[in-house]
Amino acid sequence: MTAGAMTGWATGGCLCGALRYTIAAAPRFAGYCCCADCRHASGSGFIPFLGVRAADFTLTGAPVQHRTQGLRNEATRNFCPACGGLVFGGQLGASDVHTVYAGSLDDPTLFQPSIAIFTRDKPEWVVLPEGLRLFETMPPTSS
């Protein structure tokens, strides 16, 4: 499938276009992660993310993965081997949900955050939008 043939709720990819994805349905959740790992991976104060069902996520291209131990399990970040752009979290074929990094969306207006996680790690200079549900660490699994 070529990037031009992709259809669905949203499309996106890395900076150079070597990794492209389609999201078939609206995300289950969206928000900001302020954990130290996400801050270091992004070079920013947080990573904005969308939680999408793996069944709704289609990727073209071959990402490189980096794994770290997370609070509940291993965290896998997928990035482009050519430009280094972070695209999504999760392991293809093994994860039920992928965290798509909102900065990789072709249409950034689709990002509608409702939560912020790991707020205990948020730098003071990060100002989050009002109205988010805030979680000191991970939200309960039912959120």
C-alpha positions as CSV (number, residue, x, y, z in Angstrom):
1,M,0.0,0.0,0.0
2,T,1.4,3.4,-0.9
3,A,1.0,6.5,1.2
4,G,-1.4,8.0,-1.3
5,A,-3.7,4.9,-1.1
6,M,-4.0,5.1,2.7
7,T,-7.5,6.0,4.0
8,G,-9.1,5.9,7.4
9,W,-9.6,8.1,10.5
10,A,-6.1,9.5,10.3
11,T,-2.8,9.1,8.5
12,G,0.7,10.1,9.5
13,G,4.4,9.1,9.5
14,C,7.9,10.2,10.2
15,L,9.7,13.3,9.0
16,C,11.1,11.7,5.8
17,G,8.1,9.5,4.9
18,A,9.9,6.2,5.1
19,L,7.4,5.1,7.8
20,R,3.7,5.8,7.1
21,Y,0.6,4.6,8.9
22,T,-3.2,4.7,8.8
23,I,-5.5,4.7,11.8
24,A,-8.8,3.2,10.8
25,A,-10.9,4.4,13.8
26,A,-10.9,7.1,16.4
27,P,-8.4,6.6,19.3
28,R,-9.5,5.0,22.6
29,F,-7.8,7.8,24.5
30,A,-5.4,10.7,23.9
31,G,-3.2,12.8,26.2
32,Y,0.3,13.8,27.3
33,C,2.9,11.6,29.0
34,C,5.4,13.5,31.2
35,C,7.4,10.5,32.4
36,A,11.2,10.8,32.3
37,D,11.5,8.2,29.5
38,C,9.1,10.1,27.2
39,R,10.8,13.4,28.0
40,H,14.2,12.0,27.1
41,A,13.0,10.2,24.0
42,S,11.3,13.3,22.7
43,G,13.7,16.0,23.9
44,S,10.7,17.8,25.3
45,G,8.7,18.1,28.5
46,F,6.2,15.4,27.4
47,I,5.0,13.3,24.5
48,P,1.5,13.8,23.2
49,F,0.0,10.5,22.3
50,L,-3.1,8.7,20.9
51,G,-4.0,5.2,22.1
52,V,-5.3,3.2,19.1
53,R,-6.3,-0.4,18.8
54,A,-3.6,-2.4,17.1
55,A,-6.3,-3.8,14.8
56,D,-7.0,-0.2,13.6
57,F,-3.3,0.6,13.0
58,T,-1.6,-0.2,9.6
59,L,2.1,0.6,9.1
60,T,4.2,0.7,5.9
61,G,8.0,0.7,6.3
62,A,10.3,-1.0,8.7
63,P,10.8,0.8,12.0
64,V,13.7,0.5,14.4
65,Q,12.7,-0.3,18.0
66,H,14.1,0.8,21.3
67,R,12.9,-1.0,24.5
68,T,13.0,0.2,28.1
69,Q,11.4,-1.2,31.3
70,G,8.2,0.7,32.0
71,L,6.1,0.9,35.2
72,R,3.9,-2.0,34.2
73,N,5.8,-3.7,31.4
74,E,8.4,-3.1,28.8
75,A,8.0,0.0,26.7
76,T,8.8,-0.2,23.0
77,R,9.3,2.9,20.9
78,N,9.3,2.7,17.1
79,F,11.2,5.2,15.1
80,C,12.4,5.7,11.5
81,P,15.9,4.3,10.7
82,A,16.5,7.1,8.1
83,C,15.4,10.3,9.9
84,G,15.0,9.1,13.5
85,G,11.5,10.4,13.8
86,L,9.5,8.8,16.7
87,V,6.2,7.4,15.3
88,F,4.5,5.0,17.7
89,G,4.9,2.9,20.8
90,G,4.1,-0.8,21.1
91,Q,5.2,-4.0,19.4
92,L,3.6,-4.9,16.1
93,G,1.9,-8.3,16.3
94,A,2.1,-8.4,20.1
95,S,0.5,-5.3,21.5
96,D,-3.3,-4.8,21.7
97,V,-2.9,-1.0,21.7
98,H,-0.3,1.3,20.1
99,T,0.5,4.8,21.3
100,V,0.8,6.9,18.2
101,Y,2.8,10.1,18.8
102,A,0.5,13.0,17.9
103,G,3.4,14.9,16.3
104,S,3.5,12.3,13.6
105,L,-0.2,13.0,12.5
106,D,-0.6,14.5,9.0
107,D,-3.6,16.5,10.5
108,P,-2.6,17.7,14.0
109,T,-6.1,19.0,14.6
110,L,-7.2,15.4,15.2
111,F,-5.3,15.3,18.5
112,Q,-7.9,15.9,21.2
113,P,-6.2,15.2,24.6
114,S,-8.3,14.3,27.6
115,I,-5.6,13.0,30.0
116,A,-2.1,13.6,31.3
117,I,-0.1,10.8,32.8
118,F,3.0,10.8,35.0
119,T,2.3,14.3,36.1
120,R,4.5,13.6,39.1
121,D,7.5,13.9,36.7
122,K,6.2,17.0,34.8
123,P,8.8,19.8,34.8
124,E,7.5,23.0,36.3
125,W,7.9,24.8,33.0
126,V,5.4,22.5,31.2
127,V,1.9,24.0,31.2
128,L,-0.8,21.5,30.4
129,P,-4.2,22.5,29.0
130,E,-7.1,22.9,31.4
131,G,-9.7,20.2,31.7
132,L,-7.5,17.2,31.5
133,R,-7.8,14.2,33.8
134,L,-4.5,14.1,35.6
135,F,-2.7,11.0,36.8
136,E,0.4,11.0,39.0
137,T,1.5,7.8,37.2
138,M,-0.5,5.4,34.9
139,P,-4.3,5.6,35.1
140,P,-6.1,2.5,36.3
141,T,-6.4,0.0,33.5
142,S,-10.1,0.7,33.1
143,S,-9.5,4.4,32.1
